[in-house]
């Protein structure tokens, strides 16, 4: 076997793992997603979060799907490097549950992302490292929020990040169903704000 065909075979195997991983995440078949790793490990670079091990990664899945029950991906491009698959994709969802300390807004988001699926010398997936612009997502989630509520909400969101606490002088105004928007109305269903790069 030539090195070119060996390289092509490796890329094909990696691509299958990565595409199955994405499809299983969208289906919320987390047992199948976790089976793509010998030891699950996620790194979310913008927030500094690391989810290492089966239980921690399952907790991450539960938290994000509570916030965005319809979370899904649209793959833009998959590329290969010597030790990784690089996936450029859109992440989409509707904010229906709390995200850290941010109550649900009912807004949708669409954020362009990059994920590195890193493989070891034995061609086992050892890490998914994700890069994205947090502000792109947050701006879309906060559409329609009254300006006076923003400091409390952003402070609450930052308070949900590792090593940070919410400002003690801020409180978010919420209704039983989540965030109360201007004039006391809940957010409009299907309110869209798309990031265009």
N, C-alpha and C positions, 0 to 999 in steps of 0.2 A: 504494500500500500504506500503510495507517495505521501509526502508531507501535506500536499495540497488536499488530497482526498481525506486524510486523517483530520486535517483542520476543518474541512467541510462537514465531516461526520460529527465532530465535537460541537460545531456551531449548530447543527441540526438538533442534536440532543439537548443542548442548552436552550435553544429556542422552544422546543416542546415543553420543557420544564417551566420556562417563563410564561408561555402562553397558557398552559394549564393552570399555573398559579393565579394569573389574572382572572381567568374564567371562573375558577373555584371561589375566588374572593367575591366576585360579583354575585355568584349563586349563594354566597354565604355558607359554603360547604367548607368550614374551617378545618375539619379533620383532613380533608384532601389537601388544603393549602399547607397545613403543617407537615404533611407527609413529603412535601418537596424539599424539606430541610432535614439533615440529620439532627441538628440542634437549631431551633428557630431563633433568629436574631434580626431585629429591625433597628435601624438608626434613622431618626427624623432630624436631619441636620438643622433646619430653621429653628426648631424648638429645643434642640439639645436632648431630646428624649431618646433613650435606648431601651428597647424591650427585648430582654434576653431570656430564653427558655420558654418551654411550652405554656406554663401557667401565665407568665407575664404577657406573652404575645396573645393568648386567648383573652386576657383582660383588656388589652388594647383593641382587639376586634370587637369585644362587647361594648366598650365605651364609644368607639367611633360609629358603630352601627346603631347604637341608641340615639346618638346625635343625628345621624344621617342614615335612616333605615333603607333608603333607596340608593345608597352610594354605589357608583359604578365607574367604569373606565371607558375611554375611547382611545385606543392605541393609535398614535400618529406614526411612529417609526421605531423599529427595533434594529439596533446595531450591535456589532460584536467587537470586543477588544481581546487582548491576549488572555485575560482572566475573568471577563465579565460580559454579560449582556446588558446593553444600555437601552432603556425604553423611555421614549418621549411619549407622553400621553396627557389626555384631559382627564381630570378627576371631577365628577359631577355628583350633586346630591341636593337634598332638601333638608333644611335644619329643623327637625321635628323634636329633638330632645336636647338636654343640656350638653354643651361643649365646654369642658372644664367648668368654669363658673359662669359661663354665658348662657342665659336661658334661651329656649328655642324662639327663633324669629319667624319661622315659616318661609324664609327666603331660600331661594336656590343659589347654588354657586357652580362655577365652572372655572377651574384653575389648571393651567398648564404646568406639568411636572416632569421631572426626570427621576427615574429609579435605576440604580445600579444593582444588578443581580450578580454578586461576586461568587466565583467558584474557586475551590481549592485545587491542589495538584491532582486530587483523585476525582475531579469533576463533580464534586458535591457542592450544592448551594450552601454557602456559609453565612451570607448576609444579604439583606435587602436594605440599601441605603438610599433614602429619598430626599430630594431637593425640591423646594417650592418656595414661592413668595407668599409668606403668611399674610401680608397686607392685601394682596389681591383677593384672597379668600375672605378676610375679615371685612373689607369694604363692601363686598357683595352681601354678606350676612347681615350687615348693619343698615342696608338700604331701608329708608322709611322710619328709622329710629329718630325720635326727637333729639335735637342737638344737646339739650340739657341732660339727657340720659346717657350720652356717650361716655363721659368720664367714668361713671360707675361701672358701665358694662366693660369698657376696655380694661379698667383696673381689675375687675373681676376675672376677666380672661387671663390677664397677666398673672393674677394670683393663682391660677390653675397650672401655671408652668413650674417646673422643678426649681426649687430654691427661691421662689418669690411668694410674697404674701399680698393679699389685696389691701389697697389703701383703707385705713380704718375709718376715714371720714366719708367714704362713698357707699351708696346703697343703690341698687338697681330697682326701678319701679317695675313690678311684674303683676300679671294677672294670674288666676289659677291655671290658665292654659299656656302661660309663658310670658313673653314680653308684651307690654302694652305700648302701642305706637301712638303717634300724635292723635289728639282728639279722643284718646281712650279706646281706639279701635284696635282689634288684633290685626296682624299683618295680612295683606291680601294673599290668597292662595295663588300659587303659581307666579308670584312676582319674580321676574327674571332680571338678573344683572350679569352680563357676560364679560369676562376679561378678553380682550383681543390684543394679542402681541404682534 
